[in-house]
Amino acid sequence: MENQRISLFIGHCMYQKGLNSKTVKAYGIDLRQYFAFSDGKIEKETLTCFIEHLHKSYKPKTVKRKIATLKAFVSYLYFEEVIEHNPFSKIKTAFKQPLILPKIIPFNDINEMLKCVYAQFCRADSKYRQKTVMRDIAIMELLFATGARVSEICSLKAECINVSDGYIKIYGKGSKERVIQIENKDVIKALLNYEKAFSSSIASTGYFFINRLDSRISEQSVRFMVRKYAKMASCNKNVTPHMFRHSFATLLLEEDVDIRYIQRLLGHSSITTTQIYTHVSTAKQKEILATKHPRNKIVIAS
């Protein structure tokens, strides 16, 4: 019975709500975990005990996601009249999450990483190696140029990028679509060079970024690649592709770009999600206080 309910809900999420495969997979894991805990009961007392168990066992962000899964599932069962009432209507689930600041890559480190990958192209001793580094350059340039998630870059279809006109169409979480322009000439050149070198593989697979097996490149491959160039550039941090996204947002904010434009570029549905970057921009704050504070105009005679 439980497996049947989960299957129906998963089908609803995939085919009616259009959620991506990773979200749907996480829903299935969360629900199977709940049913293993609850023996199939969907009632206030059991749900409350399970939520208490989650708080004791997981980090706040994970707890929030698992509760959201349960609420969506129970709401679906109530709407479909599988259950007579929604027990969440009498359960308080809100809790305060600690503020975890996003980790960014300092601009100087990004600069050094890009220099390293371009230098590797100059040193490439074979056409195969040149093509591989050409792809690395294109991916790293696009991560920094767009602030896209690594999953969005890896799943980018050929028809969703127009290098000549300088734009890409990204399908983000919840299949939300956004278009990002590419205005930097070096980035466009890197993408054109890559596109020309991999044109036959791109045409046969339909994906823009291809691995050595002529298939869609994986997120894990991009993580390994970014880590490799970070190490070559002597970066002290454990650099991940997602940190390019955080750096993209923070550096734009430090250049006085309106946060609502940044929200749109990142594909955030709520400005609240984007506002976390205002806490990161301490370098800009320091510069303002050092150069703009009225106290600097007061001179005390010694």
Secondary structure, DSSP 8 states (H G I E B T S, - for coil): -HHHHHHHHHHIIIIIS---HHHHHHHHHHHHHHHHHHTT--SHHHHHHHHHHHHHHS-HHHHHHHHHHHHHHHHHHHHTTSSSS-GGGG----------------HHHHHHHHHHHHHHHHH--SHHHHHHHHHHHHHHHHHHHH---HHHHHT-BGGGEETTTTEEEEE-GGG-EEEEE---HHHHHHHHHHHHHTHHHHHHHSBSSB-TTSSB--HHHHHHHHHHHHHHTT-SS---HHHHHHHHHHHHHHTT--HHHHHHHHT-SSHHHHGGGGGT-HHHHHHHHHHH-GGGG-----
